[in-house]
Amino acid sequence: MKKITAVDIMKMKAEGRKIPVLTAYSAQMAKILDEAGIAMFIVGDSAGMVEAGYENTLPVTVDEIIYHTRAVARGRQNALIVSDMPFASYQVSPEEAKRNACRLIKEGGAEAVKLEGGKRMANTVKAIAEIDIPVMGHIGLTPQSIHRMGGYRVQGKTRTDAEVIMEDAYAIAEAGAFSIVLEGIPGNLAKEITEALSIPTIGIGAGAGCDGQVLVVNDMLGLNCDAKCPKYVKKYADLRTVITKAVGEYIKDVEEGRFPSKENTY
Ligand code: KIV
C-alpha cells in the first residue's frame, strides 16, 4: 500500500469510496491500525480523556498532542496523520493558530490539523490552509464547546439549528478545508451536508450518509466504555474483559508460584 495524503482522502470521495478513520495516540496502536488498513488517523484531543483521564478535552495542551503525534508517526507507515488543535491553541487569533498548526507539523510530524467550529472559525481555517497545511473542520457537537452546549448533546435537531450547521459546513469548505468531521448530528442532516459538499465528510454519531466514519479507538475496542457507552459506538471487541481475564490469571500465577516457569527463566 502507498502513503496516503490529504489529496488521496479527497479523491476517495470523488471515487465514491468510503473512508475508514480511527483515533490513535500511541506508536504500538498506530502500527496495528495502519497494518490493518486504516486510511487516516486523528490524533484527537480525546487522548486527554481516554489516555490521560481528564474529565473533558479542555485541559489538553499543544505539547501533549505533539507527544502523541510523534508516537503515532513512529508507528505508522501509510495512514494520513491529522492532529487535533487543542482548546485555546487556535481560538485567540489566526496568527496564534498558524503558529500552533506549524508546531504540530514540524515538531509532531502531523500532515494535517483539525479544529472545531463553524462560520466563526472560517478565517482561521483559511489562514492555516493558506500556509499549505491541510485543515480538517469539525462541526455539530464540538466537545471543546461543552460549556456553551451544556453537555455532550446532539446538535441540529430543529430546522433552525440544522440550517446553522449547514451554513457552518459551507463556510468551512469554502475556507479551504480538505475534509470535515460531522459529530453528533441527525443522520438526515449529515447526509444533506455530505451531498452538498465536494470535500469528504467524516461522521461520528452522524449516521451512514457520511463519506467516512471515525470512532475513538479505545471505544470501538471495548477498552473505554461500559454500560454508559454512547449509542453511536459499536464495540468491535471487548478488550476490557480480555485484559481483566489475562491480568487475573497473571495475578493467580504469581501468587501460586506458576510464573515465572522454567521457560521464562534464564
Ligand atoms: O478528539 C477526537 O478524538 C476527535 C475525533 C473523534 C473526531 O475529535
Boltz pocket constraint, residues with backbone or C-beta under 6 A from the ligand:
constraints:
  - pocket:
      binder: B
      contacts: [[A, 23], [A, 42], [A, 43], [A, 44], [A, 45], [A, 46], [A, 47], [A, 84], [A, 181], [A, 204], [A, 214], [A, 215], [A, 216]]
      max_distance: 6.0
